[in-house]
């Protein structure tokens, strides 16, 4: 199927996918509990609280304590899902996650909304762009960054059944829906197209932008492989290497600093196995600012046109 034929079936925020996913998971497993740090509504937990009030813990504005409570609950056989904004889910509580969750391999699911610049008007203090790097560096931590409402819902249910600590990253804005729940599998890359000229690896909101960019490139006669790396860790190295050997150049696209995120993961895999030219689309070692999601994606170089330009640049490097 051509990339231009991939259509959006509507729009919805990915955080709503989390809210709906945790309810479905909790209906199947009575050990699932939800914790939040004063953000019940923002994290779309209203239905969960309505159905399972006895399995909900309101920790207030005490994120470090929330991680500690979750760790303790996991010792008793519960499957705790902690919820707050990505900035507070990682940067504020990194020590607690490292010591109380990752070091001892606790079965805690750290669920983080409002990630990246698409948080929008809340500005730089809330737009964390380092969280993927922070979390993937922790030994034993699984890192999942789904691309739309449906995939976030599927991922939320999948991590409930997955044993071990997980970081699940999603966002605030309404975003196109274009996947099917059954297509999601932890650690398995998702192909949207197969090509021979250039590979575009993307995650999160930028998967949709990558598909749009790929469609534009196809119209120019370029054969594009678009791959959704929704699981940053463990990385599907087999899929990455196979694609790089075919196209011999790549673009990575992420709503995150190009230092430490998806780009670094792909770059390291390539360097070890099959070195090729790579261009990185993401924020360039900078903080964000206030603005609408689309304005900020454009200003910080993560728009469709930026991915197209990166693909053309990397193909020129390959052929130089």
C-alpha positions in Angstrom: 0.0 0.0 0.0 1.3 3.5 -0.9 1.8 5.9 2.0 -0.7 8.3 0.5 -3.4 5.6 1.0 -2.9 5.5 4.8 -5.9 7.5 6.0 -6.8 8.9 9.4 -10.0 7.6 10.8 -10.4 10.5 13.1 -8.5 12.4 15.8 -8.1 11.9 19.5 -5.4 12.6 22.1 -3.1 9.7 23.0 -3.7 10.2 26.7 -7.3 9.2 26.1 -6.0 5.9 24.7 -4.2 5.4 28.0 -7.3 6.2 30.0 -9.4 3.7 28.0 -6.7 1.1 27.9 -6.2 1.0 31.7 -9.9 0.5 32.2 -10.0 -2.5 29.9 -6.8 -3.9 31.5 -8.3 -3.4 35.0 -11.5 -5.2 34.0 -9.4 -8.3 33.1 -6.9 -8.1 36.1 -8.0 -7.2 39.6 -4.4 -6.6 40.6 -4.1 -3.4 38.5 -4.1 -0.2 40.5 -3.8 3.4 39.4 -2.0 6.2 41.2 -1.9 9.8 40.3 -0.2 13.0 41.5 -3.1 15.4 41.6 -3.8 14.9 37.8 -6.8 12.6 37.7 -8.6 14.5 35.0 -5.6 15.3 32.9 -4.6 11.6 32.9 -8.1 10.5 31.8 -8.7 8.3 34.9 -12.3 9.4 35.5 -13.8 6.1 34.2 -11.2 4.0 36.1 -12.1 5.8 39.4 -15.8 5.3 38.6 -15.4 1.6 38.1 -12.6 0.8 40.5 -12.5 3.4 43.3 -10.9 1.0 45.8 -8.0 0.5 43.3 -7.2 4.1 43.0 -4.6 6.1 45.0 -4.6 9.9 44.9 -1.0 10.8 46.0 -1.4 14.6 45.7 1.5 16.7 44.5 4.0 14.2 45.8 5.5 12.4 42.8 8.5 10.9 44.6 6.1 9.4 47.2 3.9 8.1 44.5 6.8 6.1 43.0 7.6 4.7 46.5 4.0 3.7 47.1 3.9 2.0 43.7 7.0 0.1 44.4 5.6 -1.1 47.7 2.3 -2.1 46.1 4.2 -4.2 43.5 5.9 -6.2 46.3 2.4 -7.2 47.4 1.5 -8.5 44.0 -0.3 -5.5 42.6 0.4 -4.0 39.2 0.7 -0.2 39.8 0.3 2.3 37.1 1.7 5.7 38.1 0.4 8.8 36.3 1.4 12.4 35.9 3.0 14.6 33.2 6.2 13.2 31.6 8.3 16.0 33.2 7.2 15.0 36.7 7.1 11.3 35.8 10.9 11.2 35.1 12.9 14.4 35.8 11.4 15.1 39.2 11.6 11.5 40.5 14.6 10.0 38.7 16.3 9.0 41.9 13.2 7.2 43.2 12.7 5.3 39.9 16.3 4.3 39.7 16.5 3.1 43.3 13.0 1.8 44.1 11.9 0.5 40.7 14.7 -0.2 38.2 17.4 -1.4 40.5 15.1 -4.1 42.0 13.2 -4.8 38.8 9.8 -3.8 40.3 6.7 -4.4 38.1 5.7 -0.7 38.0 4.3 1.0 35.0 5.3 4.6 34.8 2.7 6.3 32.5 3.6 9.8 31.3 1.4 12.2 29.5 2.0 15.8 28.1 5.4 14.8 26.7 7.4 16.8 24.2 6.7 20.3 22.7 3.1 19.3 21.7 2.2 20.0 25.3 2.0 23.5 23.8 1.2 26.6 25.8 2.4 25.2 29.2 5.9 26.0 28.0 9.5 24.9 28.5 9.2 24.0 32.2 6.6 21.3 31.4 7.8 20.2 27.9 10.3 17.5 28.8 12.5 16.6 25.8 15.0 14.4 27.7 12.7 11.7 29.2 13.3 8.9 26.6 17.0 9.2 27.2 16.7 9.2 31.0 14.5 6.1 31.0 16.2 4.0 28.4 19.5 4.4 30.2 18.1 2.6 33.3 19.0 -1.1 33.2 16.0 -3.3 32.7 13.6 -0.5 31.9 11.3 -1.0 28.9 10.5 2.2 27.0 7.3 2.5 24.8 6.3 5.5 22.8 3.0 4.8 20.9 1.9 6.9 17.9 -1.8 7.5 18.2 -4.9 6.9 20.4 -5.4 3.3 19.3 -1.8 2.3 19.7 -1.6 3.9 23.1 -4.7 2.0 24.2 -3.2 -1.3 22.9 0.2 -0.5 24.6 -1.5 0.2 27.9 -3.1 -3.2 27.9 0.1 -4.9 26.7 2.3 -3.5 29.4 -0.2 -4.7 32.0 0.6 -8.2 31.0 4.4 -7.5 30.7 6.5 -8.4 33.7 9.0 -5.7 34.7 9.3 -1.9 34.9 7.9 0.1 31.9 8.0 3.7 30.8 5.0 4.6 28.6 5.1 8.0 27.0 2.1 9.8 25.4 0.7 13.2 24.8 -1.9 15.9 25.1 -3.0 17.1 21.7 -5.7 15.6 19.5 -3.8 13.6 16.9 -4.8 11.6 13.8 -5.8 7.9 14.4 -4.3 5.5 11.8 -3.4 2.2 13.5 -5.2 -1.0 14.6 -4.8 -2.3 18.1 -3.9 -5.8 16.9 -0.8 -4.4 15.2 1.0 -3.5 18.4 3.5 -5.8 20.0 6.1 -4.8 22.5 9.6 -4.8 21.0 8.4 -5.4 17.4 8.7 -2.6 14.9 5.7 -1.6 12.8 6.1 -1.2 9.0 3.9 1.3 7.2 5.7 0.9 3.9 8.6 -0.9 2.4 11.2 0.9 0.2 14.7 0.8 -1.2 15.9 4.5 -1.3 15.6 5.7 2.3 14.3 4.6 5.7 12.4 6.9 8.1 12.3 5.6 11.6 9.8 7.5 13.8 8.0 7.3 17.2 5.1 9.0 18.9 3.4 11.9 17.2 6.0 12.1 14.5 5.0 8.7 13.0 2.1 10.5 11.3 4.4 13.3 10.1 6.8 10.6 8.8 3.9 9.0 6.8 3.0 12.3 5.3 6.6 13.0 4.5 7.0 9.6 3.0 3.9 10.2 0.8 5.5 13.4 -0.5 8.7 11.6 -1.3 6.9 8.8 -3.1 5.2 11.5 -5.3 8.8 12.5 -6.3 9.5 8.9 -7.3 11.5 8.0 -4.2 11.0 4.6 -2.6 10.5 5.1 1.1 10.5 2.7 4.0 8.5 4.1 7.0 8.9 2.2 10.3 7.3 3.0 13.6 9.8 2.2 16.4 7.2 2.4 19.2 9.4 0.4 21.5 12.6 2.3 21.9 13.9 -0.3 24.4 14.2 -3.2 23.8 15.0 -2.0 20.2 13.9 -4.2 17.3 17.5 -4.4 16.1 16.7 -7.1 13.5 14.2 -4.8 11.8 16.6 -1.8 11.9 19.5 -3.7 10.5 17.4 -5.3 7.8 16.1 -2.0 6.6 19.5 -0.2 6.7 21.0 -2.9 4.6 18.3 -2.4 2.0 18.1 1.5 1.9 21.7 2.3 3.1 20.6 5.6 4.7 18.1 6.7 7.3 16.2 9.5 9.0 15.0 9.3 12.6 12.1 11.5 13.7 11.1 12.0 17.3 9.5 14.7 19.5 12.5 14.6 21.8 16.1 15.8 21.9 18.2 14.2 19.2 20.7 13.5 22.0 19.6 10.4 24.0 16.4 9.3 22.2 15.3 7.3 19.3 18.0 8.7 17.0 20.8 7.7 19.4 19.4 4.2 19.6 19.2 3.8 15.8 22.7 5.4 15.4 24.3 3.1 17.9 22.7 0.1 16.3 23.9 1.2 12.9 27.4 1.9 14.1 27.7 -1.5 15.6 26.2 -3.5 12.7 25.9 -1.6 9.4 27.2 2.0 9.4 25.2 4.3 7.1 24.5 8.1 6.8 21.7 9.1 9.2 19.9 12.5 9.6 18.2 13.3 12.9 14.8 15.1 13.2 14.1 16.2 16.7 15.0 19.1 19.0 18.6 20.2 18.8 19.9 20.3 22.4 17.4 23.0 23.4 14.4 23.7 25.7 11.0 24.5 24.3 8.7 27.4 24.7 5.0 28.3 24.8 3.0 28.0 21.6 0.5 25.8 19.8 1.6 22.2 19.1 1.8 22.7 15.3 3.7 26.0 15.7 6.2 24.4 18.0 6.8 21.4 15.8 7.4 23.7 12.9 9.8 26.1 14.8 11.8 23.2 16.3 12.2 21.4 13.0 9.8 18.4 13.4 7.3 19.3 10.7 6.5 17.1 7.6 8.7 19.4 5.5 11.7 18.9 7.9 11.4 15.1 7.5 11.3 15.4 3.7 14.4 17.7 3.7 16.2 15.3 6.0 15.4 12.4 3.7 16.7 14.3 0.6 19.8 15.3 2.4 20.7 11.8 3.7 20.1 10.3 0.2 22.5 12.9 -1.2 25.1 12.0 1.4 24.6 8.3 0.5 25.2 9.0 -3.2 28.1 11.4 -2.7 
